[in-house]
Amino acid sequence: AGAAVAAATSAAAGVERVTIERAGGSGVFQVLSSTQGILGDNGTIRGAGGAGHMDIAQVSGADAMRTWGTEEIRDQLARAADRGLRISSGIWLPHAPAAYEECDDLDADAWWNAQLASYVAAVRENKNSTALLWWTVGNEEELEVDVFRGNECVWKRLEWAVQAVKAEDPNHPVGTVTAGAMEPKVRLINEFCPSLDFLGVNSYGADSLIVGSSLQEWNFTKPYAIMEFGPRGHWVANRTEWGAYIEDTSSEKVPLYNATCYACKDDPFCIGAFAFVWGWKWEKTGTWYNMFNEWPDVTQNVSVPCTECEAEALGALQQCWTGGQPVTRPPTITGVEVNGSRLDDMSFIAPRSESVPVRVVATHPLGETLVGIYAVTDEIVSNAVGGAYEATNPLVAGVWPAAGVNATTGASTAENLSVTMNTSGLSLGGEFRLYIFVRQDPETCQPNCRHQEAYASLAFRICHTAQAGEDCQSNVSYAMQTGIRTHPAAYPGLDGNSTFEEIQAMLYQMGRGSCPPPCGARDWCHTATQGEECYVRVQSLMDNQTALPHSLQNASFETVQAHIQSSRDGVCPRPCAEAPAANVTDSDSSAGRPAGLDLSAANRAVVGLASALLWSAWVFNA
């Protein structure tokens, strides 16, 4: 079959052929066109993950856009051709595990044959477009089967589909796209998918910088492309003590976009990298992955509107793609202050109050005057996985005294770099998210205002330290005066020296004493020890793995304790353990490449394993 496909690639006269070949004797893989020669940046594709904002992509120096399915491929190819862009055209494969349970006779399944017929029909209809770059069959098709390895059936079915696509279109490369690069599945792909021309990998944060070296360690010798890259994924992000995602600011995300863009250019096996997402979508928050802000509540009918608002990372990509400094520059956020204190990360707790001062510390490289747009939402986190649709959280009304009111929603935003937030109407113990968007002041930048912004997304919770006359205060006082001394087992982690707020924190974490989270002792925790009821419960579950959710089987003691604590059933307090997360320091602005990245073999292994474990936990717990 391989020889037949190879022979068929001698394209008919006038039909373009796109190939991936090594350049001379250098060993560098390049993407080539039979009619246009070397594509991209010396054979490396500068990609945008999405099919919108094509004009901005073209001006910014991108070569290609990326799609995930073929529903709108004809229009997407036409729009790309008009702008001299290419399309990495995706063919969507199902994610449901049931689709990959039976592979003894691949041609015998009527449902799969119908799917394949639709794939081949789309290829046949669009294969001669001059805007077509390549096909990717599947996107993270192994995710819900097993993110670490998939299974043999996943990869056999993929090979079956890839062969059909290549038979219909022998003139374009065909790859697939996996959820991260993990050794078990890469080795299975090597074994069961010989027809692939390249491997696409969705990889985020520092993980994207080690894809190439990892593939070589695992004896994968074909070229690869980073088909989605960007900030560290939410599945590896640190979390607050109440479990909310801690999101980096746009300024903290820039070095990661920058680093991956340059790393692919420097890797002889990397044939392209696609920044994600070239558009806007709500995924866990309203800002996590977006290169543009299209959230109507904060871009329209506000004092500083910003349609097609470009995120800070877009300027960094433009510099990497073109080699030149962008003419216009976005703002940069260096910190956020709440109640006069600089935050260590993008999270905080606040009491119910009519006056909670908030200030964003921001600058502009050209000295432009800046304005902040503030908005608050409830922290409602979807359980969708794999990038599936998530609803946009509505804004919370009444938070900004004397502020502008969104004409459509009635919810409030505020402007200026320093504002006062009114939390008196927010629910006690409630979880929320504060969004800050920093833009140029339209009063001073006319007529040259740019639709660019920096942003911060801050998880916060409403706290309250118990007061006299409240049930919680009575319960804490009893513990301090009597309970800890006479019934120590009922107060794990506490002793006679424990403060009022530490005791309240323990009671809150265990769902006892009618206590809300206190405004102090935010970091209080206790890992269970022998002799405590919590220790017995944790050990019992660890000894009976089948009683645990899939993602917690073989998990650490602290992880299982955290699982029990989340129910707040009076047994376990929050354990003293933090989830590992990859980190990248500020970029070296003189060279455009990131500084401070530890990419030793040992660190690569730790980062990759941590990401895989947390990704798996996210998929199966979500």
N, C-alpha and C positions, 0 to 999 in steps of 0.2 A: 504493500500500500504506500509506504514511504517513497519508493522509487517512482511510483505512478504520480504521486503528488508533485515530486520534484520535477518530473518531466513536464507536467502540466503548467509549471510556472513560467515557461517561455511564453510570455503574454503575446496576444495578438497585436498586430501593428496598431499603434494609436492608443492602446490601453496602458495606462500607467501601472507600473509594478513598484510596490513599496517593499523593501527588504531590510533586514537587520544583518549587518556584516562587520567583520573585523577590518579595521583600517590598516591596510598594508601589513607590515610586520610588527606593528605597535601593540597589537592585542586589544586595542580599544574598540568596543562595539559602537557602531554608528547606525542611525536610521537613514536610509537612502531612498531616493525616488529615481525611477528610470527616466523621468522627464525633467526633474528639477535638481537632481544631484543630491548633495548632502542636505538633510533637513535639520531644522532647529539650530542650536548653538553648537556647531561642529559635530552634528549628529546626535546631540542630546536634546530631547524635547522639553521645552519650557511650557508647563501645562497649568491650566486652570480647571479645578474640579467643579464643573457645572456648565450649563449651556446658556446662561443669561449674561447680560452686561458684556456682550462681545465687543462692542466698540471700545470699552475701557480696556478689555483684555488685549486687543490689538495695539492700542496706543501704549500700553504698559510693557509690551515686548513679548507677550505670550505667543507661542506657536500653535497651540492646540487646546481645545476644550474637551471635557470628559462627560459622557453620558452613561447611564446605568441600564437603560432599557431602550427598546426600539420603537416605542409608541409614537414618538414625534421625530423620528430620525430624518425623515425626508426634509422637513422644514429646517431642522437644525443643520443639516449638511448644506442646504441652500444658503442660509444666513452666514454660515462659516465661509463658504466659497466666496461670497460677496466681499468678505473682509480679508481674504488671503489666509484664513485660519484652517486648521484641520480638526477633525473630530475623532477622538478615541471612542468608538462606538461600543457600548455595552449591550450584551445579551443577557437578560435576567434569568437565572436559574432559581428554582424554588429553594427555600430554606427548611421547610418542614422535614423533620427526621423521617417521617413515614415515606417520603419520596426516595429514601436511600436505604431501604431495608431489603430489597430483593434485586439482585443483579446477576443471577445465574444465566439468564438469557436476556441480554439487553434489548434485543429487537422484538421481544414478545409482549412488551407492555404497551397496550393501546394508548393509555394516557400519555406516556412519554413520547410515543410516536407522533401524537398530535402536537405536543409541545415542539418536538424537533422540526416538524413540518412548518410551524410558524416561524421558528428561528431561520430556517433555510430560505423561506419566502422573503423575509426581511433582508437577508443577505443578498439574495438574487436581485431584489428591487433596487438596492443601493450600492452595490459593489463597484460600479463604474463611476461613482462620484469622485471628482478631483479633490474634494475636501476630506475624503476618508483617509484616516491615518492607519488604523488597525482595528481589529475586533478583540474585545475581552469577553470571553464566555464565562459568565458567573461573577458574582461579587459576594465574597464571604459565604459561599454556599455551604461551607462546613460549620458555620458558626453555631447553629443550634444542634448539630449532631455531636460535635466534640471540637471545641475551639483549638485544642492542642494538636489533634491529628485527623479530624474528620473520621472517615472509615474507608475501607477498601471500596465500598460501593459508591461513595461520593466521587472518588477519583476515577473509577472505571466509567461511571456515567459521564463525568466531565470529558474524558478521552473520547468517548462515543460521540458526544456532541461536537467536540473540536474537530474530529475527523470529518464530520459532515459539513461543517462550516468551511473547512479548508478545501474540501472537494468542490464546493460551490464557488468559492472565491480563492483561487490559488495565488492571487496577486497581492494579498495583504497579509501581514503577520497576524497570528492568532495567539492570544494569551489568556490567562485567567487572573483573578484577583482574590487574594486570601486575606483573612483577618489576622494581620500580624505575621511575623516570620517565626515559626517554632519548629524545632528540629524534627519531631515525629511526623508532622504532615509534609514537611519539605522532602523527607526521605520517601514517603509514600508517593508524592507527586513524581519524584524521580523515577520510581518504579513503575507507576501505572499510567503516566501521562507523557509518553515520549513524543507526541505530536505537537506539544506546546512549543512555540517559537520563543516565548519569554514568560517570565513569572511576574505578575503584578502583585504588589503588597500594599495594603493599607496600614500605615504605621505613623504613630504620633509621638510628639515630644522627642526625648533623647533616643528612644528606640529606633526612630527612622535613620539615625546616624550609624547604626551598627548592622543594618540589614545586609549590606554588601559583604562585610567581613564574616557575618554569620553564615550566609549562603555558601561562601567558599569553604568555611570550616566543615560544612555538612556535605561537601562534594557536589554542590549544584553548580554546574559549569556554564549554564546558559545565561544570557543577559536578563536583567530585571529592571522594573520600573516601580517607583513609589507612586502608587495611584491615588493615594490620599495622604497628605501630610499637613501638620499644623501644630497647635499647642499640645501639651500633654493631655491625653484623653481623660475624661471625667472618671473613668474606672480606675485610674492610678492617682487621681488627685487626693490630696489630704482632705480630711473631713473635720468638721467641728465636733465638739463633744456631744452634740445632739444629732450628728449624722449628716449634716448638710454639706454639700460640695463646697470646697474653697477654691474659687476660680482665680487664676492669675489675671492681672490687669492686661489691657491691650499692649502696654509698654513692656510688660514682662514676657509676653508671647512673641514679640518681634524677634528676639535672638534665635528662637527655635525655627521659625519660618526661614530666617536668614541662613541658619546653619545647614538645614536640609537642602536648600536650594544649591548652596555651594558644594556640599558633600557629594551630591549626585554628579555635578559637573566634574568633580575631581576623581570620581570612581570610574575606571575603564569599563566596568560591567553595567553601570547604570545608564539606561537609555532615555530616561525621562522622569520628571517629578511633577505631580499635579497638586497645587495648593488647594486645600479644602476649607470651607466651601465657597465657591465663587458665586455668592448669592447670600441669602438669609434664610435661616430656618431656626425654629425653636427646638433645641436639643438639650434637655435638662435645665438650661437657662436661655435667656434671650440673646446671649452674646458669645457663647462658648467658642463656636467654630466659624463665625461669620466674617467674610471679607467685606460685606456691605451691611448697612443697617436699613432694613425695609419694614421695621416695626412701626405701624401707623401711629400708635399712641405716643411715641416719642420722637417721631420725625415729621408729623403733620399736625397742624393746628396747635403748635407750641410756639413760644416766643422766638426760638431760633430753629426754624424748620430746616430739615436736611434730607431731602430726597436723594436717593442713590448715594447715601453717605458712606464714604470709603473708610474702612478701618485702617488703623495705624500700620498694620503689617503689609498692606498693599504697597506702600512706598518702599519698604525693604525689598519686596519681591521685584519691583520695577528696577531698583538699583542692581540686583543680582542678574535679572534678565537682560538689561541693556548695558550694564557696565558704567552707567552715568547716574549722577545724583538727580533725583526728581526736581523739577522746577519749583513745584509747590510742596510744602512739607506739612504733616499733621502735627497736632499738639502731642505732648508727652506727659504722662502722669507719673509723679515720683512718690506719691503717698496720699493717704487719706487720714484725716483726724476726726475723732468723735469725742464729744465732751472734752475737747482740748488736748486729747492724748493721741499721739501717732500710733496707728494700728500696726501690729507685727505682721498680720496677714489680712486678707480681705474678708474678715468676719468680726462681729462684735456682739455684745449684749447691751441692752439699754432698758432703763426702767420706764414704766408708764409716766410720761411727763409731757407738759405742754411746751417744753423747751429743751430739745436735745440738739446742741450745735453740731453741725457737720461741715467740714471744709475739705476740699480736694486741693492738693498741691500739684500744680500743673504749669508747664512752660511751653513756649513755642520757639523753635530754633531760629526763627526770623524776628522774634520779639513781638509778634502780634498779640493784641489784647484778646483774652479768652473769656468764655462764658460757660457755666455748667448747667446742664439740664438734669434734674433729679426726678426719680420715679420709684415707687415701691409696689411690689406685688406680694401676694401670699406665696409662700414656698410650697408650691404644688408640683411634685416631681413625678412625671409619667413613668410607668414601668415598661415603656416601649424599648425594644432592643434593636441593635443593628441599623440604627438610623431611621427606623420607622417613624411615621408621622406622630407629632406631639402637638397638642393644643397650646395656644399662646395664653399665658396667665394674664388675667385682666389687672389693671392698675387699682391700687387701694386708694379710696377717696379720703379727703379730710386730713391728710398728713402734713400738708404745707400751708401754714397760715399765710394769708395775704399773697398767695401764689396764683399763677395762671391755672385755669381749669380747662382740661381737654373738652372741646366742644362736642365731641362725639360720645365719649364715655362718661363724662362728668367726673372722672378721676383726675387727680391733681399731679402736676409736675412743678418744679421750682427752678429758678435760674440764679445764676451768680456762682462764684467759686466758694462762697460761704453762705450757708442757709441754716434755718432752724427747723427741725423736724418735730411735729406734734405726734407723740406716740400714745397720748392719753386714751385714745379710743381703740387701740389695738388690744387683742385678746391676751390675757396673762398667760405666759408660757408659749404664746403663739410664735410661729416661725415664719419669717419674711425674707425678702431680698430687696436690697437697695441698689438701684442702678444709677450710675453717674456718667453722663456723656459730656465731654469737654469739646467745645467747638469755638471757632473764631467769632468774635463779637461783631455782629452785622453793622453796628453803629460806627465801627472804625475801619472795617476791612473793605467796604464798598469802594470801587466796583469789582474788586478782585477776590471776593470771598470764595473759598474752595469748600466743596462738600466733603470734608474730612473730619474725623473725630478720633479722640482717644476715649476709652471707657474703663470703668471699674464696676464689678458686680460683687456685692457684699452680702453674704448670708448674715442675718441677725435674728436674735430671739429676744422676746420681752421678758425681763426678769423682775423679781420682787423679793426683797429681803423681808421676812415675816415681821410683823409689828404686833405690839400688845393688843390683846383682844381677838387675835386671829387663832384659829385652830392650830395652824402650823407653828406659831410662836409658842403655844402651850406645849406642843409635842417636842419641840427642840429644847425648851427649858427643862422639861422632865428628863430628857436624855442627859443634859448637862449636869443636872443636880442629882439624879438617881439612876436612871436607866443604864448608862454606860458602866456604872460601878456594880450594880446588882445583876444586870443581864447583859454582859459584854457580848455574848454570841449574837444578840439581836442588833448589834451595831458594828458590823465588820469594818475594820480599817480605822476605827475611832478609838480614842482613849481620853483620859482626863485632861489632856492638853488641847484637845480639838476645839476649834473656834465655833461660834454660833453658826456661821455660814457654811463651814465644813459639814457640820451635822445636818443642816438643812439640805445641803447638796446630796448627802448620802440618802436622806429620806426621800428626796425628789427622785433620785435615780432608781430607787427601789419601789417607787409608787406607794409610799407610806406617809402617814402623818398629814395628809391634805396639804402638802408643800409644793409650791411652784419652784422653779429654778431661782436660786438666790443671785443677787447682783455681785457677790464676791465669791471667792473659792471656785472660780470657773474651771480651774484645772484639776480639781479634786478627783481622785480615782483610787481604786484599791483592787489589786489582783488577789483573788481568793487564795487562802492558804489552808493547809490540812487542819481538819477539825471544824471548819466552817461549812454551813449548809450549802453555800454556793459551790464550794470545792467539791463536795460530794455529788452535786447535780452535774457539774461540768465533767467530772471524771466518769460518771455513769454514762453520759452521752458519748464520751470518747471511747469508752469500752464497748459501746453498742452503736457502731457507725451507721447502721441502717436506720437508726432513729433520727439521724441528722439529714438536713437537706443535702442535695448532691454536692453543692459547692463547698460545704463545710466538712465533708468527709476527708479525714487526714489533716484537718486544719489544726492550728496551734491552740493551746489551752486558752490563751487570751481571746482568740477569735470566737471560740465556742462560748466563753463567758459573755462576750459582747452580744452574741446572738440571744442568749438567755436574758440579759439585761434589757434588751430592746423591748421586751414585753412588759417590763416594769411590774412584775408580779410578786415583788417582795422578797426575792431570793438573792439576786446578785446586783452589786453596784457596778459602775463602769470600770473595766480593767485598765491598768496602766500600760497601754501598748498603742503604738501609732502604726498606721499602714505605711509601708515604704513608698516612696515616689521618686521618679527621676527628676533631676534638677539641672538647669543650665544657667550659668552666670551671665552677666551682661556681655554684649558682643564687643569685639575689638573694632571700634568705629574706623580706625585707620585702614584696616585691611578688609573690612566687611565680613570677616569670618569670626565665629564665636570663639571666645577665650574661655579657659577654665573648664573644659570638658575632659573628664577622666574616661578615656575609652580603652583602658587596659582590658585584657581578656577577662580578668576576674570581675571587673566592674560590668563588662558587657553581660556576663552570665547572670549577675545579680539583678541588673536592670531588666533584662529580658524575662527572667523567671518571675520577678515581682509583678511585672506587667501582665504576664500570662495568667498568673494566679488571680490577680485582681480583675482582669477581664473576664475570666471564667466565673468568678463570684458575682460580678455584675450581671452577666447573662442569665445565670440560673437563679439569682435572688430577685432580679428586677420584677 
